[in-house]
Amino acid sequence: MTQPSADSIHSLTQRAILQLAEASDAEALEQWRVAYLGRRGELTNILRGLSGLDMEQRRELGALGNRAKTELEERLAGRTAEVSRAQQDAAFARDRIDVTLPGRPTIQGRLHPTTQIVREITDAFAGMGFSIVEGPEVEWDRYNFEMLNIPEGHPARDMWNSLWVDYRDEGGRQPMLLRTHTSPMQARVMESTQPPVRVVVPGKCYRYEATDATHEWHFYQIEGLAVDEGITFADLKGTLYEFARRLFGEERRVRFRCDYFPFVEPGVDMSIDCFSCDGNGEGCRICRDSGWIEIMGAGMVHPKVLADVGYDTEKYTGFAFGVGPERVAMLKYGIDDIRHFYSNDLRFLSQF
Ligand code: PHE
């Protein structure tokens, strides 16, 4: 046991203070505490040794020892606070966030250009009183052809030589295909409602097709149908002129030509002057030298089609049209190849 003396207390205290300054983590601090102030610590030992001294010395050294103990305890508390602050500062420095760094941009999706133009076109017709409905992409032969006055063996089927889906039930094989146009919805809508009818039907169509700058094997159409008493060809032209004006503005030229579709009579196609050659046509691969780009087929609904859905053909007449929205987008935005739409190249898609 250490022989207590004022000197030994003093030198112990000095040593402890010097050593404490070196303790720089919680573990070292605890070791230090055990070494000096613990149950078997050096200072504790000295204080314990006081009991063997006489009264006078005991009082004197006792007071000295207690002061030393208090001092060491206070210094330990101070150093502990210092160490934990230093550790905190180091952690802050390590995890520092530089708020002046530019953020990482999140890539934001957007609507496909076809979706955008389909909405624009359907909005234009909605503004003229048409409602918007949708129909199935896999369609019965009956609606895609039969109900549109294209019976089995009709030459018009050749134009729509298409992608067949084999469907069988108890009744045998039912011919089904990926619809070649949205026109089957004419028959479906009329079968389920009575005039007046005013609908537009956006949707995907599919054809067995050699692709080029203006033809894709799958594409969108927007079908339109208006049936009521007293509807004439003038209504058809008025409505479609108004549509062209809303989409392309006043200055764009519009052309109607006679065309044949078995489910309309008379039938027309509607073209807009070519954006690429400004309607000149010479050597233009977009309009194939014609100066015009066809964007839709249209006509007065054939009486046979009206009769087949049970409408009174003496009372009701109507017009129908089918717009190609990708072609409309090409004209509007100067896109020179329809195949861009579905090749999923972000360099193209992100421009819209
Ligand atoms: N369904 C025709 C096509 O795909 C377009 C059309 C629709 C023509 C309605 C006349 C009336 O080409």
Boltz pocket constraint, residues with backbone or C-beta under 6 A from the ligand:
constraints:
  - pocket:
      binder: B
      contacts: [[A, 180], [A, 181], [A, 182], [A, 183], [A, 224], [A, 261], [A, 264], [A, 267], [A, 268], [A, 296], [A, 297], [A, 298], [A, 299], [A, 320], [A, 321], [A, 322]]
      max_distance: 6.0
